[in-house]
Amino acid sequence: MPASFTRLTLAALALVLPATAQAQAYQCRVPSGPVSLPQIERDGPVRRSPVRGYTLALSWSPEFCRFRDDQPRHARQCGGRAGRFAFIVHGLWPESGPGKWPQWCPTRRQPSNNELRRSMCMTPDTALLARQWSKHGACMTPNPDAYLRVTRILWNSLRWPDFDRLSRRDDLTAGDVRTTFADANPYWDAEDVGLVVNDRGWLRELRLCYGANFMPTACDRQRFGPADDERVRIWRGL
């Protein structure tokens, strides 16, 4: 497994990345009791390949919840009782090269309850946490708690501009979104920020591209998404 997940690297990430972040959730309540994980079924082949970089996929929760706010399956993220969320972590994914990634490396280990609870404002869905560890994290480290800690370090290093205000900008483009994010984060360039939009032009996700050393790097074409001059809309959901 990559040495990137040693204690030394965890400490190094904490030192080199910004320590102060604006809130990524409008509000969030951590579950008071134990957190249970559902059983995750593998839906693709096991693939083992060298890890040469990472993607931090960040889902824009108002768009995700747009037609799911009354679905019991998504009650914590979308129902409003546990909080209202802006960007949440979809997952931290290992990359082996353009269009290549390891997945579903066999493991019987599961994250501890303490680490799960600490991650529930970052990723407010136990099924999503379980799936991301099983499909992606297990190919990065044998330690599920280390996977969640590294994801939170990256997550907490980010500074967030006001996307609600940005959504009101006339003729908003993909380049505007990238530049606004990069301007708020001194380690990032606009070319390091990928976007995913749906077929109606609404923002679904940011894809932040990292090298093997967990420092920002330019996204390849597949992760970069729409060209800078393409129109983008952002659903506020409030």
N, C-alpha and C positions, 0 to 999 in steps of 0.2 A: 504494500500500500504506500502511497506517496508520503514522504516525510513532512509534507505541508501541514499535517494535522498533529504534529507533536506539540508538547507544551511550549517549547521555545517559539514555535510559529504563532500559537495563540497569543503569547505575550508580545511578540513582535507586531502583530496586527493591532493590538491595543495601543501600542506606542506610535505607530506610523500613521494611523488613520485618525481623522478628527474625532474628538471625544464628545462634542456637544451636537446634538441633533434636535431639530424641531419635531414636534409630535407627528407621527405618521397616522395616527387615528384621531378622529374627532373626539371620541371618548372610547374607553375600553374598560371592562371589568374582568379581572382574572377569576377563573372558577375557584370557589372556596374549598371544594373537596377534591378527591382523587379524580384523575383524568384517565379514562379508559380508551384504548385504541381499537378500532375495528380490525378484523382480519382482512388483509389485502391479498387479492389474487393476482398472480403474474399474468400480464396480458401481452407478452411479447417474449422474444428469445433472450437468453442470457448472452451478454456481449462483454467481453473483457478486452480493454485496449488501454494504452498509456494515456494518462491525463496530462494534457498540454495547456489547459486553461479552464475557465469556468464562466458560467452565465448565471447572474442573479435575476430571476424573472419576477417582476413586480406587477401584480394585478391591480387595476383601478377598480376598487370595490363598488362605487356607485354604478358603473356600467355592468359589472358582473351581476349585481343585485337588481338590476332594472326590472327584470321579469321573474325574479325569484324571491321577492320579499315575503311571499305567503307560503313558501315551500318548507315543510318541516325539516327536510334534509339540510337546508341552508339557514336554519333559524338563528344560529349564533351570529353568523356574519351579516345576515340580511334582515333579520327580524326586528332589530333595534333594541332588544332587551339587554344584550351584552355590550352594546356600544354602537357607534356609527364609525365606519372605517373609511379611510382614504386609500392609499396604496397599502397592500399587504403582500407578504412574500408568497408567491406561488411556489418557488423552489430554488435551490442552489444546485446547478447542474454541472457535472464534469463534461469537458469537451476534449475530443481527441484530434480535432481538425475539422475543416469545413464539412458539415453534414455528417460527422461521425461522433459517436459518444458511447461510453460504456453504460450498461444498464442491467438491473436485476441480478447483481452479484449475490450469490446465496448467503443468507445470514439468518440466525435464529434470535439475534439480540434485538431488543426494543429500547427506546429511550426511557430514562427514569421519569417517575412522576414529577419530580422537582423540575427537571429540564422542560418537560412538556408544559407545565403550568407557566413557566417563565417565557414560553414561546407563544402563548395563546393570544397575545395582542399583536404579535408579528404575523402569525398565521392562525386566524381564529376558527380553524376547522380541523378537528382531530383526524378525520379521514384523509385530508390533504397532507397533514404532517406525517401520518403513517405511510402514505403512498410515496412521498418524496424521499423519506429515509430508505424505504425498501427498494425503490426503483433507482434512485440516484446516489443517495448518501452511502449506501453499503459498498459502492464501487470506489469511494474516496477514502474511507477509513473503516476499520472494524468496530469503532467506538461510536454508537449513535449519539451519545451526549456531546462528544466533540463535534460532530456534524452540526448539531443544533447550536452549540456555542459559537462556532465559526460563522454560521449564518447570521446569528444575532449581532456579532461584532461588525460584520459588513453592513447589516441593516441599520444598526445604531450609529454608524459613521456618516450616514447620509443626512444632508440638510435639504429641507423641502421648501421650494417656493410655493406661493399660494396658487394652487391649480384651480380653485374655484374662480379666482379673479382672472387667471389665464383663460379660462373657458369662455369668458365674455368678450375676448378680443375678436374683433372683426377680421375675417380672412385669415384665421389661424392656420399655420402650416406645420408640417412635421419638423421642419428646421427650427421654427419658433419654439416648439416644445423642447427639442434637444438643447438649444442654446440657453433657454431659461433654466433648465436643470443644471447645465454645465456652469453657468454663471454663479449659481448658488453653491457649487461644490468645487473647491479649488483644485482637487486632484483629477477632475474630469474634463475631457474635451468633448465637444458635440459628437465627434465621430465615434466615441466610445459608447454612445447611447442608442440602442436599437428600439424600435417601436413596433407594436402589433396593433393594427386597426381592423375592425370588422368590415364586412362588405358594404356597410352603409357609411363608412368613414368615421366611425366613433372609436376613440382610443380604448383599447382593451388592456394593453400591458406596456411597460418599459422592460427592455432587456439590457442589463448592464454587463458589459464584457470585461473580463479579467484575464490576465496572463497567469501562468503557472505560479507566479509569486504573489498572486492576489492583488496586484496593482492594475489599475484601469488600462485597457488597451483598445485599439480600434476594433470595432465589430467587423466580422466578415460580411459579405453581401447577404447571406441568408439571415443572419441575426439583425442586420441593420434595418431592414424593413423598407417602408415607403421612402421615396426620395424627398429631399428637404423641401422641395417646392409643392409637394402634394398637400391638399387641404385636409385638415383634421378637425374633428369636433370632440368636445369633452362633455360628457353627461354629468351634471352636478348631483342629481338625485336627491336634493333637499328641498 
